[in-house]
Amino acid sequence: MFRNGMYAALGAALSLPPLTVAVLFAPPKWPVGLRVLGFVSAFAVVTVAMGVPLTVRRVSVRLANGLLGADLPAPVDTRGARWVNRLRTVVWLVPHMVLGGVVTVVSCSAVFGAVAFPAVWLGGAERMTVFGLSLRMGEGWRGMWALLPAVGCLALAAGSTLGGAAMLRPLASVFLGYRPGERLAAAEEQMNLLAQRNRLAQELHDSIGHTLTASTIQAAVAVELMGSDPAGARRALNSIEETSRAAMDDLDHVLGMLREEQPSTTPRPALSDLGPLVEGVRGTGAELAVEVQGDLTRVPATVSREAYRAVQEGLTNALRYGGKAGIRLRIVVRDGWLEVELTNPVGTRRPDRRGPGGRGVEGIGDRVRLLRGEMHAGVMEIGGGEGAGGACWRLLVRIPLRSVS
């Protein structure tokens, strides 16, 4: 109730500027009709000037939620509804000022009465004048009846405050709430935020998953070389330190973005950044052959970034499930398509289409399909002479360089 009273008092305070200007534009020497016209016109002009700024709408929503107990969503800045919302804010100020002024006057008068009746009785006065009526107070216990109107005044103050809030609350929803266009814009904004979070989670999965896999293999290499080749073991440990530090940087970056809920301003890795990724894989002792055909600068940035993530995930699976020998990466740009093919011998374990958390190879497929591309993954038999046959895991990604209708 105290907050409702503060909100009503705020409305009464907001009515002072337009009322002051309106009185100045309605001098007593003017005819009645002209005075009414001047008063209404001046009041309307000042009220419009107060309610037109977009900041007023944002502040009004916050105050209504904090003091009035409304449940209004934050305003959405939609170009088509800016002026409509400004006018709605102006209209909202009128009942806020009127009801706020009425509630404030009634509440203050009632509180004054609640104090005045007992004060007069305790002061020993014989009579009290209320609204032109002279009331005999009585002496001693005979004047205790003054407590009854005091209680009634307090009830009137509370009732007027709660009643004013009950009337303003639905009006706030009408004039400060969302219109259909704003609801659609808010839903789109929420969808974009969720898509951004999902993308960040996918990037974090790709980056951390690759780093952990490479570090595990490098640690095993370091253990094997500790006695026979201390320099090689030292290189493996240095590589673990570098990749782990890079992974921590990625983790801090992504978590910071999720806390701030702001889009990333750091460039995402693309095919032009394959060098460190390839060297990191080779640093684990794996044999990785890379073949690039065509001009990678012709690849659009979006396609290049998603192709990099596909390569990263494919190399992670190759290290995790296959052997260290025979990994081949082929990247071709031709005929308006980007083709990425990654093969590696099949180990004792085969990659699952769904990695931890529902990601992995299927995550690559989701990315590729969003770009109107194709993705194939599975075991491929390798032909050859006696003893030359075998099987390998093959990941093939084809993405158009331009949108396919």
Backbone torsions as a table, in degrees:
resi	resn	phi	psi	omega
1	MET	NA	-35.4	179.5
2	PHE	-63.7	-41.1	178.1
3	ARG	-65.4	-39.4	177.0
4	ASN	-61.2	-40.2	177.4
5	GLY	-64.4	-38.8	176.6
6	MET	-63.2	-39.5	179.8
7	TYR	-65.7	-39.9	176.9
8	ALA	-64.8	-41.8	178.0
9	ALA	-63.4	-35.2	176.9
10	LEU	-64.3	-41.7	176.5
11	GLY	-62.3	-39.8	177.1
12	ALA	-64.0	-39.0	178.5
13	ALA	-66.6	-37.1	178.6
14	LEU	-66.0	-25.9	-179.0
15	SER	-77.1	-13.9	-176.9
16	LEU	-65.0	-47.7	179.5
17	PRO	-58.7	-50.8	179.7
18	PRO	-65.9	-34.2	178.3
19	LEU	-66.9	-40.5	179.5
20	THR	-62.5	-47.7	179.3
21	VAL	-65.1	-39.5	-179.5
22	ALA	-63.5	-39.1	178.2
23	VAL	-65.0	-38.3	178.8
24	LEU	-64.8	-29.8	-179.8
25	PHE	-93.3	13.2	175.4
26	ALA	-134.2	65.4	-178.8
27	PRO	-65.7	149.5	-176.3
28	PRO	-62.1	-27.0	-176.8
29	LYS	-75.8	-10.4	178.1
30	TRP	-78.4	154.4	174.3
31	PRO	-60.4	155.9	-175.7
32	VAL	-57.7	-46.9	-179.0
33	GLY	-61.1	-41.7	179.7
34	LEU	-69.3	-35.4	178.0
35	ARG	-65.0	-43.2	178.1
36	VAL	-62.7	-43.6	179.7
37	LEU	-63.1	-44.2	179.2
38	GLY	-64.5	-41.4	179.8
39	PHE	-62.6	-50.3	-177.2
40	VAL	-65.2	-42.1	-178.8
41	SER	-64.0	-46.7	-179.3
42	ALA	-64.6	-42.0	178.8
43	PHE	-61.0	-42.6	-178.8
44	ALA	-67.1	-42.2	-178.6
45	VAL	-63.0	-46.2	-179.1
46	VAL	-66.7	-38.9	179.2
47	THR	-64.7	-41.3	177.3
48	VAL	-63.3	-43.1	179.0
49	ALA	-62.0	-33.8	179.4
50	MET	-74.2	-34.9	-172.6
51	GLY	-95.1	-12.4	-175.6
52	VAL	-69.5	-40.9	-179.1
53	PRO	-56.3	138.6	-178.9
54	LEU	-64.2	-27.9	179.7
55	THR	-62.8	-33.1	-179.3
56	VAL	-62.1	-38.0	179.9
57	ARG	-66.3	-43.0	179.9
58	ARG	-62.7	-44.3	179.9
59	VAL	-65.8	-38.9	-179.9
60	SER	-62.3	-40.5	179.1
61	VAL	-64.6	-43.5	-179.9
62	ARG	-63.9	-43.0	179.8
63	LEU	-66.6	-40.5	179.3
64	ALA	-63.4	-38.8	178.5
65	ASN	-71.5	-40.2	-175.4
66	GLY	-79.6	-37.2	-175.3
67	LEU	-106.4	-35.3	-177.0
68	LEU	-87.9	-17.8	-178.7
69	GLY	81.7	19.6	177.5
70	ALA	-78.4	164.8	179.0
71	ASP	-122.7	70.2	-175.2
72	LEU	-99.8	138.4	176.5
73	PRO	-74.7	158.3	178.1
74	ALA	-64.8	140.4	-178.5
75	PRO	-60.6	144.2	176.9
76	VAL	-108.8	131.1	-176.9
77	ASP	-85.0	93.2	176.3
78	THR	-108.3	128.0	-173.6
79	ARG	-59.3	-40.8	-175.9
80	GLY	-68.8	-17.3	-175.2
81	ALA	-116.7	11.1	-176.1
82	ARG	-61.8	-53.7	-176.3
83	TRP	-71.1	-32.4	175.8
84	VAL	-62.2	-43.7	179.8
85	ASN	-68.2	-33.4	176.6
86	ARG	-63.6	-43.1	178.4
87	LEU	-67.1	-36.0	177.4
88	ARG	-64.5	-36.4	177.0
89	THR	-65.6	-40.8	178.1
90	VAL	-60.6	-45.3	179.5
91	VAL	-64.0	-35.9	-179.8
92	TRP	-65.2	-34.7	-178.1
93	LEU	-62.0	-30.6	-176.5
94	VAL	-63.5	-56.3	178.0
95	PRO	-65.0	-30.9	177.5
96	HIS	-62.6	-43.6	-179.4
97	MET	-72.1	-42.9	-176.6
98	VAL	-67.2	-55.8	-179.2
99	LEU	-65.6	-36.2	177.6
100	GLY	-63.6	-40.5	177.8
101	GLY	-66.1	-42.6	-180.0
102	VAL	-64.1	-47.2	-179.3
103	VAL	-62.4	-40.1	-178.9
104	THR	-65.5	-44.7	-179.4
105	VAL	-64.4	-46.8	-178.5
106	VAL	-63.9	-45.2	-177.9
107	SER	-64.2	-45.5	-179.7
108	CYS	-64.0	-41.1	178.5
109	SER	-64.5	-41.2	-179.4
110	ALA	-66.5	-41.7	178.5
111	VAL	-64.6	-38.6	176.9
112	PHE	-61.9	-42.6	177.5
113	GLY	-64.2	-38.7	179.7
114	ALA	-63.2	-29.2	177.9
115	VAL	-86.3	-35.6	-173.4
116	ALA	-68.8	-43.1	-176.2
117	PHE	-60.1	-53.0	178.0
118	PRO	-65.0	-32.3	-178.5
119	ALA	-65.6	-42.8	179.0
120	VAL	-64.9	-42.8	179.9
121	TRP	-63.0	-48.0	-179.3
122	LEU	-69.0	-23.0	178.3
123	GLY	-77.5	-9.4	177.2
124	GLY	85.6	9.7	178.7
125	ALA	-70.1	144.3	-178.6
126	GLU	-83.5	-30.5	-176.6
127	ARG	-132.9	156.1	178.1
128	MET	-140.3	132.7	-178.9
129	THR	-101.5	122.0	179.8
130	VAL	-129.4	117.1	-179.5
131	PHE	52.4	42.1	177.4
132	GLY	83.8	-4.2	179.4
133	LEU	-98.5	132.8	178.5
134	SER	-95.6	116.5	-177.3
135	LEU	-109.1	133.1	176.7
136	ARG	-84.0	124.6	-175.1
137	MET	-81.0	-43.0	-175.0
138	GLY	89.9	160.6	-177.2
139	GLU	-106.7	147.5	176.6
140	GLY	61.8	-137.9	-176.3
141	TRP	-65.9	-20.0	179.5
142	ARG	-66.2	-22.2	179.5
143	GLY	-91.5	8.0	-179.2
144	MET	-67.1	-14.5	178.2
145	TRP	-61.1	-18.8	179.8
146	ALA	-63.2	-19.3	178.4
147	LEU	-71.3	-28.2	-179.4
148	LEU	-65.0	-50.9	176.4
149	PRO	-64.8	-27.4	176.7
150	ALA	-64.5	-44.2	177.0
151	VAL	-64.3	-39.3	178.0
152	GLY	-62.9	-37.9	178.0
153	CYS	-64.9	-40.6	177.2
154	LEU	-63.9	-40.1	177.4
155	ALA	-64.4	-38.0	178.1
156	LEU	-64.4	-41.2	178.9
157	ALA	-62.9	-44.6	179.5
158	ALA	-66.4	-42.9	-179.0
159	GLY	-64.6	-40.8	179.7
160	SER	-66.3	-38.3	179.3
161	THR	-66.0	-47.8	-180.0
162	LEU	-67.8	-37.0	178.5
163	GLY	-65.9	-41.8	177.6
164	GLY	-62.4	-40.9	177.9
165	ALA	-65.0	-39.0	179.3
166	ALA	-65.1	-30.1	177.8
167	MET	-81.0	-35.0	-177.9
168	LEU	-76.2	-29.9	-174.0
169	ARG	-61.4	-49.9	177.8
170	PRO	-67.4	-31.7	177.0
171	LEU	-65.7	-35.5	177.4
172	ALA	-63.2	-39.0	178.0
173	SER	-64.7	-34.8	-178.5
174	VAL	-71.9	-46.8	-171.6
175	PHE	-95.8	-22.5	-179.4
176	LEU	-110.6	-9.3	179.8
177	GLY	-79.9	-178.4	-178.0
178	TYR	-77.2	143.3	164.5
179	ARG	-92.3	170.3	-177.9
180	PRO	-54.3	-41.7	179.9
181	GLY	-63.3	-37.4	179.0
182	GLU	-70.6	-36.2	177.0
183	ARG	-61.8	-41.8	178.6
184	LEU	-64.8	-43.0	179.1
185	ALA	-63.8	-39.8	178.9
186	ALA	-65.8	-39.4	178.1
187	ALA	-64.6	-41.0	178.2
188	GLU	-64.8	-40.0	178.6
189	GLU	-63.3	-40.4	178.1
190	GLN	-65.9	-39.2	178.1
191	MET	-64.7	-40.8	178.1
192	ASN	-64.0	-39.1	178.9
193	LEU	-64.6	-43.6	178.6
194	LEU	-64.8	-39.3	177.9
195	ALA	-64.1	-39.3	177.5
196	GLN	-63.0	-43.3	179.6
197	ARG	-65.0	-40.9	178.6
198	ASN	-64.2	-38.9	178.8
199	ARG	-64.9	-41.7	178.9
200	LEU	-64.3	-40.8	178.2
201	ALA	-63.0	-39.1	178.7
202	GLN	-65.8	-42.8	178.9
203	GLU	-63.9	-40.2	179.1
204	LEU	-64.7	-40.7	177.2
205	HIS	-60.3	-46.5	-177.9
206	ASP	-63.6	-46.6	-175.9
207	SER	-67.5	-51.7	-177.6
208	ILE	-68.0	-39.3	179.3
209	GLY	-61.2	-43.7	178.9
210	HIS	-65.0	-42.7	-178.0
211	THR	-63.6	-44.4	-179.3
212	LEU	-64.7	-40.4	179.1
213	THR	-64.4	-47.4	179.8
214	ALA	-63.4	-40.2	-179.0
215	SER	-66.1	-38.9	178.7
216	THR	-61.6	-44.5	-179.6
217	ILE	-67.6	-41.2	179.5
218	GLN	-65.1	-35.7	177.0
219	ALA	-64.5	-40.3	177.2
220	ALA	-64.1	-40.2	177.9
221	VAL	-62.6	-42.7	-179.3
222	ALA	-61.6	-39.7	178.9
223	VAL	-63.4	-41.8	-179.0
224	GLU	-67.2	-35.4	-175.5
225	LEU	-91.9	-3.0	-173.4
226	MET	-57.2	-40.4	-177.4
227	GLY	-89.3	-41.0	-174.5
228	SER	-86.7	-33.3	-176.4
229	ASP	-140.1	78.9	-178.8
230	PRO	-58.6	-34.3	179.7
231	ALA	-65.3	-42.8	177.3
232	GLY	-64.2	-39.4	177.5
233	ALA	-63.7	-37.9	178.6
234	ARG	-65.1	-39.1	177.7
235	ARG	-64.3	-40.0	179.1
236	ALA	-64.3	-41.4	179.0
237	LEU	-67.2	-38.4	176.2
238	ASN	-62.6	-38.9	178.4
239	SER	-64.8	-39.0	176.3
240	ILE	-61.5	-42.0	179.5
241	GLU	-61.8	-44.3	-177.6
242	GLU	-67.0	-46.6	-179.1
243	THR	-66.8	-36.3	178.9
244	SER	-67.1	-39.3	178.6
245	ARG	-65.0	-40.6	177.4
246	ALA	-63.8	-38.8	178.6
247	ALA	-65.9	-39.1	177.6
248	MET	-64.2	-38.7	176.2
249	ASP	-61.7	-44.3	177.6
250	ASP	-61.6	-41.8	-178.7
251	LEU	-64.1	-46.2	178.8
252	ASP	-62.0	-40.6	-179.0
253	HIS	-63.3	-48.4	-177.0
254	VAL	-67.5	-43.7	179.5
255	LEU	-63.9	-37.7	176.5
256	GLY	-62.5	-39.9	177.7
257	MET	-65.5	-39.0	179.8
258	LEU	-67.0	-35.3	177.9
259	ARG	-68.1	-42.7	-176.9
260	GLU	-82.0	-17.5	-178.3
261	GLU	55.2	43.8	179.1
262	GLN	-121.4	148.5	177.9
263	PRO	-63.2	151.0	-179.7
264	SER	-73.5	141.2	174.5
265	THR	-108.9	-1.8	178.7
266	THR	-87.6	130.9	-179.4
267	PRO	-61.0	136.5	176.9
268	ARG	-82.2	147.2	-179.1
269	PRO	-62.8	145.6	179.9
270	ALA	-130.8	-173.2	-177.9
271	LEU	-61.4	-26.6	177.6
272	SER	-67.7	-13.6	-179.7
273	ASP	-102.9	20.4	-177.9
274	LEU	-70.7	-22.5	-176.2
275	GLY	-53.9	-56.6	179.1
276	PRO	-61.0	-35.3	179.5
277	LEU	-64.5	-44.9	179.7
278	VAL	-64.6	-43.8	180.0
279	GLU	-64.9	-35.3	177.2
280	GLY	-63.5	-39.9	178.1
281	VAL	-67.3	-44.5	179.2
282	ARG	-65.3	-28.0	178.3
283	GLY	-66.0	-17.1	176.8
284	THR	-82.2	-2.4	-177.0
285	GLY	94.6	2.8	-179.7
286	ALA	-80.1	149.0	176.4
287	GLU	-94.8	111.0	-176.6
288	LEU	-123.7	118.1	176.2
289	ALA	-102.0	129.0	-176.9
290	VAL	-117.7	131.5	178.1
291	GLU	-129.8	125.9	179.8
292	VAL	-122.0	125.5	177.1
293	GLN	-122.6	130.7	179.7
294	GLY	98.6	176.1	-176.4
295	ASP	-97.0	110.8	-179.3
296	LEU	-69.0	-18.8	179.2
297	THR	-69.7	-15.9	177.5
298	ARG	-79.9	-10.8	-177.2
299	VAL	-79.2	126.5	177.3
300	PRO	-58.0	152.8	-174.6
301	ALA	-58.5	-44.4	-178.3
302	THR	-62.0	-45.7	179.7
303	VAL	-64.2	-41.1	-179.4
304	SER	-63.1	-41.2	-179.4
305	ARG	-66.5	-44.5	-179.1
306	GLU	-68.6	-33.4	177.0
307	ALA	-66.6	-37.6	177.1
308	TYR	-60.2	-45.3	179.9
309	ARG	-63.6	-35.6	178.3
310	ALA	-65.8	-42.2	177.5
311	VAL	-63.5	-42.9	-179.2
312	GLN	-61.0	-45.9	179.7
313	GLU	-66.1	-40.0	179.4
314	GLY	-64.1	-41.9	178.0
315	LEU	-66.7	-36.7	177.1
316	THR	-61.2	-43.9	178.4
317	ASN	-66.3	-37.3	179.8
318	ALA	-63.1	-42.4	178.4
319	LEU	-69.9	-34.1	-174.2
320	ARG	-78.2	-38.9	-171.4
321	TYR	-111.9	-21.4	-176.2
322	GLY	-104.8	-169.8	176.7
323	GLY	-90.2	178.4	-178.5
324	LYS	-87.8	-8.9	-177.0
325	ALA	-107.2	151.0	171.2
326	GLY	79.5	19.7	176.6
327	ILE	-81.8	127.4	-178.0
328	ARG	-127.6	134.2	177.7
329	LEU	-123.6	124.2	-179.8
330	ARG	-126.5	126.0	179.7
331	ILE	-122.5	123.2	-175.6
332	VAL	-128.8	134.3	174.2
333	VAL	-118.9	111.9	-179.4
334	ARG	-163.9	152.1	175.3
335	ASP	52.2	37.0	176.3
336	GLY	76.4	14.3	-179.2
337	TRP	-130.4	150.3	169.5
338	LEU	-107.8	125.9	-178.9
339	GLU	-120.3	126.1	178.2
340	VAL	-121.0	122.1	179.7
341	GLU	-125.3	127.6	179.8
342	LEU	-128.9	124.8	179.6
343	THR	-128.0	149.0	175.4
344	ASN	-156.3	147.5	179.5
345	PRO	-58.1	144.7	-179.5
346	VAL	-76.0	128.6	177.6
347	GLY	-92.9	-162.8	179.6
348	THR	-70.6	-23.4	178.0
349	ARG	-117.7	143.5	-179.2
350	ARG	-111.7	144.3	-178.7
351	PRO	-61.6	138.2	174.6
352	ASP	-86.3	146.0	178.9
353	ARG	-66.3	-18.6	178.0
354	ARG	-123.6	116.2	177.6
355	GLY	-81.8	-169.8	178.4
356	PRO	-57.1	134.1	178.7
357	GLY	76.7	13.5	178.3
358	GLY	79.6	24.1	-177.2
359	ARG	-106.6	-126.1	177.1
360	GLY	66.9	-141.2	-175.8
361	VAL	-59.8	-37.7	179.8
362	GLU	-65.7	-31.2	175.1
363	GLY	-63.2	-37.8	175.6
364	ILE	-61.4	-44.7	179.4
365	GLY	-59.7	-39.6	178.2
366	ASP	-62.7	-42.9	-180.0
367	ARG	-63.6	-45.5	-176.2
368	VAL	-65.9	-41.8	-179.4
369	ARG	-65.3	-32.4	176.2
370	LEU	-63.2	-26.2	178.5
371	LEU	-97.1	16.0	179.2
372	ARG	63.5	32.6	-179.5
373	GLY	-105.8	-170.3	-177.9
374	GLU	-128.1	147.9	177.9
375	MET	-141.5	129.8	177.5
376	HIS	-128.7	135.5	179.4
377	ALA	-143.5	136.5	178.7
378	GLY	164.6	-178.7	-178.0
379	VAL	-82.6	134.4	179.1
380	MET	-123.4	130.9	178.6
381	GLU	-77.4	138.9	179.4
382	ILE	-105.5	122.1	-179.7
383	GLY	-79.4	171.7	177.4
384	GLY	155.4	-177.4	-179.1
385	GLY	-75.0	-167.1	-177.5
386	GLU	-64.4	124.0	-179.3
387	GLY	83.8	-6.1	-177.8
388	ALA	-97.4	-8.5	-179.3
389	GLY	-74.7	174.7	179.9
390	GLY	164.4	-166.8	-179.3
391	ALA	-138.2	150.0	176.5
392	CYS	-139.3	156.2	175.0
393	TRP	-88.9	130.1	-174.8
394	ARG	-124.4	127.8	174.4
395	LEU	-116.2	119.3	-179.2
396	LEU	-122.4	124.5	179.4
397	VAL	-124.2	129.2	176.4
398	ARG	-128.0	121.7	-177.5
399	ILE	-127.2	130.7	176.9
400	PRO	-69.3	143.4	178.7
401	LEU	-74.4	-20.1	174.8
402	ARG	-127.4	161.3	-177.9
403	SER	-61.5	134.8	178.2
404	VAL	-101.3	122.4	-178.2
405	SER	-77.7	NA	NA
